[in-house]
């Protein structure tokens, strides 16, 4: 179970690095606008805000990998960052798009459950 928990957490971390990349560097590009369903004017006007969001997603990813690097004795760090991912997914679903719950929240929840079961 520990291997599954680790792999799930690494997946969530790299998912957040990908989200970071899109928000920071592709937000106003065709691929970023397509992924987030943005119109060019809005993408241009919100580019700085999106880069800030991206930075926070990067912090989540680094926190997850840091928690794994610390090892089993410090699994509470990984659990904390997975909880942050789940809360961000729920909040995003409530305030922005239900899709966020499935793209961000569900993988985080699955990794969190795996981590808790791995004990």
N, C-alpha and C positions, 0 to 999 in steps of 0.2 A: 504494500500500500504506500510505503514511503516513496518508491520510485514513481508511482502514479501521481502522488501529490506534488513531487518535484517537477515532473514533466508538465502537469497542468499549470503550475505556477509559472514556469518558464514560458509556456504558451501565452498566458495572460500578460506577462512582462513584455514579450515581443509584440503582442497585439497593441499594447499601449505605446511602444516605440513607433509602431506603424501609424497609430492615430496621431502621435506627436508629429511625425514626418508630414502627414497630410495637412494637419492644422497649421504647422509652422511654414511649410514650403510650397504646398500645392493648393492652399485655400482658394486663391483667386485664379488658379489655372483650370483648364477644362476638366481634368480628372478630379480635382478637388471639388469643383462646383457640381460635377455629376454625382459624386459620392454623397455630398451633403444636400443636393437639390437646391443649389443657390443660383440666384440671378447675378449677372456680372456686376451690376451696381452695388448690390448688397455685399457681395464678396469683397469688392474693393473697399467699401466703407468699413467693413468689419475685420479687415485683415490683421490689424494689430491686436484686436481682442482675441481673434482665433489663435494667433501666435502665442499669446499668453496662456490660453487653454492648453495648447500643445505642450508648452513648457511644464504645466502641471501634470499632464499625462506622462511626460518623461520622468518627472519626479516619482510618480507611482511605479513606473517600470524599474527605475533604479532601486527604489525601496524594496521591491519584491526580490530583485536579484541580490541585493545586500543581505536581506533576511536569509535567503538560501545560503549565501556565502558564509554567514555566521554559523550555520549548522543547527543541528537538532536542539542543542541546549538553549538556543535563542529563537525557537520557532515562533515565539510571541511577536517578534518583529514582522515576520512573514504574515502571520495571522492579522496583525494590525493593518498592514498594507492591503491585504485581500479584503478586509472589512471596508477600507476606504474605497476600493474599487466597486464593491457591491453598493455602498451608499451612493457613490457617484452615478452608478447605473440607474438606481431607483430614482434619484433626484432628476437625472437627465430625462428619464421616461415621463416623470410627472410634469416637468417644466418645458421640455423641448419636443421629444419624439419617443413614442413607445418602442421604436426600433432599438434605441439605446439600451433598453432593458435586456434585450436578447443579444446584442452585439457586445456589450460591455459587462452588464450585470450578471447574466447567466454564466458565462465562463468564469468570472470571479467567484460566484457562489459555488460552482462545481469544484474549483480549486480549493476554496475554503473548506468545503465539506471533506474533500480528500485529505487536506492537511490536518483537520481535526480528527479524522478517523485514523490517520497515521500515528497520531498521538505523540 
